[in-house]
Amino acid sequence: MCGIVGYIGSRQVSDFLIEGLRRLEYRGYDSAGVAVMSGGEIQVRKRAGRVHELAALIDSSPVQGNLGVGHTRWATHGETTDTNSHPHIGGNGTVVLVHNGVIENYAALRTQLQGLGYVFRTATDTEAIAHLIAHHFDELMLMGENPADSQTCLRAVESALPKLKGTYGLAILFKDHPELLIAARNGSPLVVGVGQGENFIASDASPLVGHTNEVVYLSDHEIAVVRADSFEVHHREDGRRDPSIQVIDHVSEDIGLGGFEHYMLKEIFEQPQTIENALRGRLDDEEATARFGGLNLTPQQLRRINRVVLTGCGTSWHAGLVGEYLIEEFARLPVEVEYASELRYRNPPLSESTMVFAITQSGETADTLAAMRECKRKGLPSLAICNVVGSTIAREADGGVYLHAGPEIGVASTKAFTSQVTVLTLLALMLGRMRNLSFQAGSRIISHLRAMPEAIARTLECNDAVRDVASRYHDVSNTLYLGRLYNFPVALEGALKLKEISYVHAEGYPAAEMKHGPIALVDEHTPSVFIVPRGHIHPKVMSNMEEIKARKGPIIAIATEGDDKVSAVADEVIFVPDVEEYLQPLVTAIPLQLLAYHIAVLRGCNVDRPRNLAKSVTVE
């Protein structure tokens, strides 16, 4: 959520900033703006709305320069207005900055700064940062510091940051320093792009593709002092540091639509490949197990684990619920799935033989990062299942597994969910083979996993059928999603997808729990989506369907190919291939993703950028 991009070099900066902001649109935002050093002044252009509206403003009121910053805002303090959009000005134009994050003590800072004569023009927390840095800059000048010395700018920032409580990613310009761009991070990701005669900053690497492949990921409490031909990294307490330059893979950063109308649809159809990527190199036929190169735990350490905690938010939490069933069934280890937003503030009894997995697509989710840090602080092995290489969680975890799913641009997660479930299946297989899972059972699991990319490709053939169903149900106001065992988390995930992108109220439940309250919602206007593939509890779910039918509730069923029993009861049936029960979430999730997508399109919703949502929730 929110996005930052910055540049210093020899090229005209406005085009780069607009291009970079467009690449950051997937993060979620409601306004956009730029600040450009031009003719000895910092020129600001900003507007509520989409990046193309900002681009139109710049076309009508151009600004030229070789140094600038841009921002897409996801509102936390203050309404969505031109005035509250970033960038924000500190003092009498001494400082201009953009900010990702939340400043928790901004109200106290605002009161103090107003008492010193600073005038606030916005309702944001960010303006307090701008005035605070300007205040410390003015204080340093009164103490005899040279305003022309860039070290004065750095010291002003270093003096202001310890007074901020909360999270921030900052890109800062100083009016009298056209040779300088300062970036600072605490809890909100920032990356420095290293070029030839030019340098960049951004919230993530996507705006840098095609401009540089060398980056430095800033850590918390680090400040980058960036010039066109050099940069330095300073730590708030440790002073100057030698930065670690990493090479990003441009191929994996492909963010084109590839002929699809929306990123979400593209990413749904990428799932045969992303599942194959998650499996590649991790299946060991000789030992009938799975292998991971990055767990950083010995087999002996893994065997000593007697409890697993999976933590995440939203879709990642749903994947964790599937993982709970998998690990408990294959490895006979007790598993708990915790909302990261709750775990970070709880104090549950966790022994040294507990292993914690943080599950995250972005690797930047604030709640998941905080929960993982809390577990690490207590000395627990804290690992990550993550998609974004170089993300904060990936760097801070003791070890982990990358999804290799490629960039997921659509706000509603699709391919990341199935990749997470695939990795959790591999993890369950590995832990099971270390305990009581037989060689023959491990070999069967491997065989079934290898068949999944093809099964998912076959599942995607239901797209036209799903679109047809969506055409008959896109105007409903409420929907129930019902499944059991492995498909209960899929019901939760399907309901979430519908809520996220079509704004239709939906709830997921275990099918048997329907009669313990939710059945009161059933009427002829409320469809129930049943996930009812073949399995040992298939007759039980069929009974639940009959209960809905008896009350005249419309039924949409996700069923195994050739299941005539379901067809006889349900009003609509979407068929999926017959796979093992523990692998059913990988195929049953896909028609639910497509159903949410087509309903959203028919309702005229912005599928890739739904209202009020952000791709990566980097604030609490």
N, C-alpha and C positions, 0 to 999 in steps of 0.2 A: 504494500500500500504506500502511496505517495511515490514519487520518483524524482531523482536528481541526476542531472547531467551537467558537465562543465568542460570548458576548453580554454587552453592558452597556447598560442602559437602564431603562425603567420597567415592562416586562412581566414576568410570572412566567417564569423562565428554563428550568425543567425541561422543559416541553413543547417549547420551541424546540430545546433540545439533543437530545432524543430524536428529533424530526423530522429535524434536521440529520444525526444519526448514521445514521438510516435511509437518507437520501439518499446517504450515503457508503459504504453497505454494499458497493457494487459494487467498491470499491477492494481488497477482500480483508481479512479480519480473523479473529481467534479469540477476542477478548474486548472488552469495552466498559465505559466508566465515565464518571462526571461528577463535577465538584467545583463546589459552589454556595456563594457567600458568603451566610450565613444567620445573623442575630442576632449578628453580631460574630465568628462562627466560620466556618471553611471546612468544609462538610460534604461527605464523599466517599461515593459509592456506585459500586461496580464489581463486575463479575462476568465470569468466563470463560463463553464461549458467545456467543449471538446478542443483538442489540439488544433483541429482544422479551423476553429474560430479564432484561436490565437494567431495562426498562420495568416489568416485573412487580415487581422489587425496589423500585423507586421508588414504585409504587402501594402496596406494603405498608409502606414506610418513607419517607413523603413528605419532600421538602425544598423549602423556599420561599426565593426570593431573586430579585434583579434582576441579578446578575452571576454568570457561571459559564462553565466550559469542559467540553467533552466529547471523548471519544477512542475510536476503534476501533483495536485493536492487532493487528499482524501480527508474531508473535514473532520476534525476532532473538537476544535474550539471555534465557535463563531459560524454563522450561516455561510452558505455558498454564495458569495458575492464577488464582484470584481475587487472590491477593497480588501476583503479577507484573503484573496488569492496571494500566493507568493510570486515574486520575492518581496521582502520587507526591508524597510529603511530604518537605520539606527542613527540617533542624534540628528544633526542637520545634514544628513546625506553622507556622513563619514563612512558608514558601513552599510552594505546591502548584502542580504543573505537569504538562502533558502534552507528549509529544515524539514526533515522527516523525524517523526517521533512525537512524544508528549512530554511537556514540562509540567510536573506535578505542582511545583511551588510557584507557578507563574503569577498567581494572584498576589502573593506577598511581594514578589519582585516588582510587579507593576506598581503596587502602592509605594514601595520605596523609591522607585525611579520617578514616579509622578511627584513625589515630595522633593526630588532634586531638580524638578523643572522639565522633565521629559514629557512630551506630548504624545499620547497614544491615539492612533487613528483607526485601529482595527480592534476586533474582538478576539484575536488569536493569542495563543501562548507564545508564538514565535516572535512577535514584535518585542516582547520582553528581552529575548536573547539579543536582538539587534541593538536595542538601547543599552543593554548591560555592557556589551563589547565596546560600543561607542563611549560609554562612560569611563571604562578603564583606559581606553586609548587617550581620552582627554586628561585623565588623571596622570598618566605617564608623561604627557607633554608638560603638565604643570610641574612635574618633578624634574624637568630638564631633559627628558628623553628627546631624541631627534625624530620628528615626525616623518622625515624622509628615509629613515632607516627601517627596513622591513622587519628587523628584529623587534621593533616597537609594536608592530601589528601582531607578531607571534606572542609577545608578552601580554598584550591586551586580551588575546583569546585565552591564553593559559591562565590569566587571572580570573576570567569570567566563568570558565567551564566548571570549576569546582563548586560554584554557587548554584548550579543547575541540579535539580532533583528530577530524575526521570530519564528518558531516552532521547538521543539525538543523533542524526547524521546531518552535518552542516557543510555547506559550501559558501565561502565568505569572500566578498570583494571589499577592498578599501579604496576610497575615491582617489587618493593621492598615490596609489601604487598600481599603475597599469601593468606592472611586470609580475604581479603576484596573485595567486589563488590559494586560499587556505581551506583545507577540508578537515573535519573532526568527527570522530565517531564514538558513541557509547550506546550500544544496544540496537542501533539501526545500521544496516550494512552500507559500506562504501568501498569502492574499489578505485585505485589509481591506474589509469592506462598509460603505459610508457611508450612514447613515440620517438621519432627522429626530428628534433627541433620543434616538437609540440608534445603536450601532455594532456591527459584527460582525467576526469573523475566521473563516476556514475554510481547509481544504486546497485547495479549488477552489470555483468559483462555485455549484455545484449546491445547497448548503444555503441559499443566499441568495435563490434564486428566489422571488418573491412577497413578499419583504421589502425588497429594495432592488435597483436596477439600476445603481448606481454603485459601482465597486470600485477599489482600488489594489493592484496586484500588487507584492509586496515582492521586492526583489532580494537577492542574497547579501550578507551582512554588514549588513543593515538591521534596525533595531529600530523597532517601532511602539508608541507610548505612546497607548493608547486610553482615552478617557473617554466618557461618555454623550453629551456635546454637542460633543466635539472629538477630534482625534487629531493626533499628530505623528509624523514619520518621521525617524529618526536613522541615520546611517551610522557604522560602527565607527571609521573613520578620518577621514571628512570632516565629521562633525557633522550638524547638522540639515539636512534637505533639503526642498524643496518637492515634495510628492507629485503624481504625475500621475494624476488621476481619469479612469477610463475607463467607458464605458457598455456593459453586457453586454446581449445580445439574449435576452430571455426566451423568445421563440418557439423559438430554437435550443436552449434548455435544457430542452425538454419531455422528461421522464423517466418518463412514464406507460407502463403496459404495453399500452394500446390494445387490450384484448380478447384479447391473446395470453397463453398460459400462462406463458411465460418471456420474459425480455428477449432471450435468444439467438435464439429463434424469431422474435420481432418484428423483430430487426435483420437476420436472413437475408431476411425478406420485404420489408424496406425497400430492398433493393439496386437494384431498377429506378429508384427515385427518387434514391438516393444517387449512382448512376452518372450520371444526368442532371444532378444538381447539380455533379458534378466536371467535366462537359463544358460547362456553361452559360457562355456568354460567352467561351469559349476557342478556338472553332473559327473560323478565318478563311478563308472560301471564296475571296475575291478573291486571296489569296496562297497558298492551298492549304497552310496551315500552322496551327500552334497559337500562341496568344498568352497570355502571363502578365503580370499587372500588377505582380507583386511580386518579380521576380528581382533587380532593382536592378543589372543588368549590361547594358551596351550591346550591340547586335549585333556590334560590332567586338570587344568583350571575349569574347563567346561564341564567335566564330569563331577566336579565338586558343587556345581550349581544345583540348588534344590528348590528354586523358586524363580519365576520370571515375571517381571512387570513390563507391560507394553503401555506406552503413553503417547498421546497425540491429540489432535484437535480435528473436529469435523470428519471429513472423508478418511483421514489417516486413523482416527479413532475407530471408525467402522472397519477398516482393514485390520486393526488390532483385534477386534472381536472375532473375526474369522481366524486370525492367528491363535487366539486363545483355544478355540476348538481344535485346531490342527496340532498344536504343541501338546495339549493335554492328551489327545488321542494317540499320537505317534510316540511321544517321549514320556508320557505319564508324569509330567511335571506340572505342579500347580501354577496357574497363570492368572494374573490380575490385569485388567485393562483399565487404565486410569485416564480421565480427562486431564490433560496437562495443566489446564487452568486451575484445577482443583489440587492436583498433586503438588504444585509449587508452594501451596500454602498449608498443606496438611503435614502432619508429622507421623506417618504410619510406621509401624515397626518393620524395619528392613534390616536383615542380617547381612553379613559379609558374603554369604552364599547366595544372595539374591542378585540376579542380572537384570539390568534395566535396558530396554530398547526404546529410544526416542524415534518415532515414525513421523516423517515429514517430507513433503515434496520439495519445498523451497529451501529447507535448511535454515530458514530465518524466522520462523514463527516464534514470536516473543514468549508465549506461554510454554511452548515445548522446550525452548532453549533454557528458560528459567528452571523448569522442572528437572531437566538433565543436569544443570549446574548444581542444583540442590542435592541431587543424588550423588554426583561426583564429590561434592563437599563432604559427604558422609562416607566416602571411601568405597562406594559400590562400583563394580564394573559397569560403565555407562556407555552403551553403544548406540549407533544410529543406523536407521534405514532411510536413505536420503537420495534425492534425485540430482541435486545441483552440486556439482564439483566445486570445491573451494568455498562453499557456504559456511557460515559461522558454526552451525551444528556439526557439519562434516569435519571442520578443523578442530573443534574442541572435544569431540567425542574421543573416548579411549580407543575406539575402533569402530568398524561398521561395514555396511554393504551399500554400494551405489546401485540405483535402479537401472541406469543406462537407458532411460526412456526418452531422452532428448527433451528439448524445452517444451513445457506445457504452458501455452499462452492463454487458452480459455480459462476464465475464472473458475468455472465449475470443473473440478478435477474428474478425469475419466481414465486415461491411460495410466496415470500414476496409481490409481486405486488397484487396478488389476496387476500392475507391476509389483506393488507392495504385497498383495496377496500371494503372488508367485514367489517372491523372496521369502515370505513367512512360511510357505510350504517347504521351500528348500531348508530353511532353518529348522523346521519341525523334523524333517527327514534326517538332518545331520544329528540333532540332539537325540532322536529316536534310535538311530544306529549306534550311538554311544551307550545306549541303555539296553532296551529289551526288544527292539525292532529287529526281526530276522533279516538275513541276507535276501531271502526270497521276497519278503515284503518290500524291502528297499528297492530291489530290482523292478518290481511291479510299479512302484511309485515313479521311478525314473522313466519307465516305458510310457506311463500315462502322461507324465509331464511333457515328454518329447512330442506327444501327439497334440498338445494343446494349441500351438499356433495354427495348425490346420483346422482344429475344431472351432477356434475363434473366427477364422476366416469364413467358415461355413455359417457360423452364427450371424455374421454381418449380412448374410443374404436375406435376413428378415427385415431389412430396412424398409422396403416398399410396404410390407404388411404392417409394420409399426406406423408408418406415415398414414396409412389408411385408417388404422384405429384412432390415431391422434385426431384425424379430421372429424370424428364423431364425438370426441370427448374434450376438445380443447376449450370449451366454454364452461366447464364445471367449476365449482367454487371450492370443493373439498374432495379429497381422495384418501383412501386407506390403502396401505401397503402391508401385506401379510406374508410371512414365511416362517419356517421352523428350522432349528439347528443351524447348519451352515448358511442357510438362506435367510435367517432372521436378520443378520447384519446387512444383507443385500436389500432387504425391505427398508431398513433405515436409510441406506444409501440412495435407493430409488426415490424415497420421499424427499430426501434432502435435495436431490437434483431437481425435482419438480418445483420445490419451493424456491431454489436459488435462481432459476432462469426464467420461470414462467409466472412466478408470484402467485401460484395456486397453493392454498393451504393443504398440506399433506402430512400424514403421520404414519410411521412404521411401527409395527407391533409383531411379537410372536403370534402366529395364527391362533394358537389355543387361548391366548389372552384376550382375544377379540370379545369373547362372551363375558368377560369380567369388567365390562364397562364400555369399550368403544362401539359395541354393537348398537348402542343407543343412537349413534350417529347415522346408522344405515337407513337409507330411503332410496327412492327411485332416482334421485338426483345425485347420489354419492356413490361413485364407482369404487369397487375394491379390487386392487391389483394383487392377485395371488401368485406367489412363486411356488410352483408345485411340480417340480421335476420328479421323475421316478426315484424311489428310494424306500427305505424301510418304514418311514412314517407317511408315505404317500396316502394311505387310506385315512389317516388322521386329518390331514389337510383337506382331503376331499370332503370329509364330514363338515369341516369348518365352512367350506364353500357352499354346501347344501344349506347351512344355517343362514348364510347371506341371501341365497336364492329364495329361501322361504319368506324373506322379508322384502322381496322385490328389489334388492340391491343389484345394480349392474356389476358383472364380474368380467375382469380382464385377467387372463391366466397366462403365465409363462410356463410352458410344459415341454416335456420331452417329445421329440418327433414320434408320431404314430400313436400318441396316447389318446385313444378314442373315449376313454372315461371322462377325461377333462373336457373334451369337446362336447360331450353330452350335457354338461352342466354349465359351463362358462358361456357368456355372450360373445366374447372375443378370445381367441387363442393365438398366441405367438409361440412358435415352436423353436426349440434349441436342440443341438445335438445331445446324444446320450453320452455322458461322461461319468466318471466316478463321483460319488457323493461329495467327497472332500474337495473336488475340483469344480463343483457346480457353480460357486460364486463367479468363477472366471467367465462362464458363458451366460449365466442368468443376469448378471449386472448389465450386459451390453444392450439388450432390448429396453431395459429401463432407462439407460442413458439416451438411447434413440427416442424413446417415448417423450422424455422431458424435452429433448431438443426440438422435436417436431411440434409439440404443443406450444413451446415458446415461440417458434417461428410463426405458427398460425395465429398466435395472440399478438404478433407484432412487437415482441420483446427484443431487447438488445442481448442476443445470446451470449456473446463473448465478454460483454462488459455489463452485467446486470447491475441494477441500481443498488447503491449502498454497500456493495461488496468490493473486496480487494483480493487479489490473488494471494498475496503474502501478507499475513496480518502481523506486522512488526510493532504494533502497539498493544498495550494491555486493554 
